[in-house]
Every structure is written in structure tokens, then in C-alpha cells.
Amino acid sequence: MRRILRAVIIATLSFTCVGAAASLGGAGTPLLGAGSAPVAACDPDGFGIRHVTVGGRVTSVTVTDIADPGCTGGQLSVELTSAGAAAGGAGPVTVPADDDTLDDALTVAIAPQPPAQQVDGFSVSVVGP
């Protein structure tokens, strides 16, 4: 009797495993995977940045050379780094519209406010418009 019970349990577990593997939804098919597509930059020549410090800490940054109208309406974010780690940031904030096509500048408050001497890098991104 134990032998039959053991065989039934093993058979049940085997079908459960096969059923679970079948529910992976084609994990072995060549069409499954992460895709990629080129994303056009709103500002192909990049941004500039100026730090504003108070009491030795970076309190805000001004992002310059923002393409107008290319980045207008996009969501701008800034991240300051220290030794490769995040040290402070801002955003996202909307790049405002204006009446001209000259490159724009946008000042954003930084939080937390890192010591200026520790900031060794930055990244600026605009998502959208």
C-alpha cells in the first residue's frame, strides 16, 4: 500500500512541476526578451550645470543650454554624485515654455544638500516631452 501511495504522490508532483513550467508562457521561444529602440534626445549637444552653494553646501543648481523648443514640456531631473554614489538631487520639474528659441536655463533646489567639496559628478536627464 505504501508503494502505491508513494507512486501516486510522485506522479502528482511530476504533473504539478510540468504544469508550472508550462505556465511560464513561452520562456524558451526566440521571440521573448527585452527589446530596445532608439530614443531621440531633446538636446543632442548636452547640458551645462552651475552649482549654487550656501554655507559650503550645494543648495541649488542651474542647468544651462537646455534646447528650446526641443526639451520644452519635458521632465528635468538632476542627480549629484560623490564617489559614485548619489549625494543629492532635484526633480522632476517641467521645462517651461517661453517665447523664443534660444537655449534655456532652469534652476532647481537640491535635497539633501551635500557638502560642495564632496560633489564630484552630476547627471541631468529630461524625460519627454
N, C-alpha and C positions, 0 to 999 in steps of 0.2 A: 504494500500500500504506500509506503514511503517513497518507493521508487517512482510510482505513478504520479504522486503529488509533486515530487521534485521535477519530473519531466514537464508537468503542466506549468509549474512556476517558471521554469527556464523558457518554455515556449512563449508564455505570456510576456516575459521580459524582452525576449528577442523581437517580438512583434511591436512592442512599445518603442524600442530603440529604432527599428526601421521606420515606424510611423513618425517619430520625432525627426529623423534625418530627412524624411520626405517633406516635412513641413518647412524646411529651410528655403524653399521657394526658388530652386534652381541655382543654388550656390556654386554648382560646378559648371554652369553654362558660360560660354565665352562672351556673352553679351552683358554679363553683370560686372559692375565695377564702378569706381568713381570716375566721373567724366571731368573734362576741363574744356574751357572755351576762352579765347582771348577776351580780355576786358579792356576797353578803351579808357585811357587815362583822361581825366578832365583837364589836367595840366601836365603836358608831356615834358616840360623843362624843369619841373620840381618847384619846391617852396624854399623860402628863406625863413629864418627864425631869429628873433631878438628876445633875450631874457630881460625881465624887469625884476630887480631884487630890492627887498626891504629888510634891513637888519641881517644881511648875509644870506637870506633865503629867497628862492625864486618864488615870487608871488603871482606872476603872470608872464605870458609870452605873447609876442606879436608875431603872427605868421604873415609873411610878406610874399609877394609875387604870385598871388592866387589868380589864376586865369579867369578873365571876365570876358564873356559870359559863360565860359566852359564849365566852371565849378559852381556857378550861381544856383542856389537851391540845394546843394549837396550838404551832407552832414560831416563837419570837420571835427576830427579828434586829434589830440596831441598827447604823446607819452614821452616823458623824460626818463632817462636811464642813468644808473650809477653802477659801474662794474657789471654791466649787462643785465641788471635787474631793474624792474620798474621802480621809479623813485617819486613820481607824481604825474598827474595828467589832467586833462580837461576835455570836456565834450561828451557826447557830440553836440555841436551847436550848428545852426543853419547858416550857410554862407549867404549873406543878404544880397539882394539885387540893388543895383544903382543905375544911374542914367548914362554911364559911359562904358567904354570897352577897354579901359586901362586896367592893368593888373591891380588887384585889391589887396588890402591888409586887414587882418582881423585879430583883435586882442582878446585872449581868453584867460580866466583865472585858473591857477594851478592848485590842486589839492591832492594829497597833502603837499605842503611847501617844503621841498628838500633844500638842504644847505647848498648854496651855489657852487662851492668848491668841489662838491661831490658829483655834480651833474657832468657826465662825460658823453652823453649822446641824446638823440631825440628821434622821434618818428612822427610824421604828420600824415594823416590819411583823410581822404574825402570820399564818402560813400554816396553815390548818386551823382548827379541829380536824376 
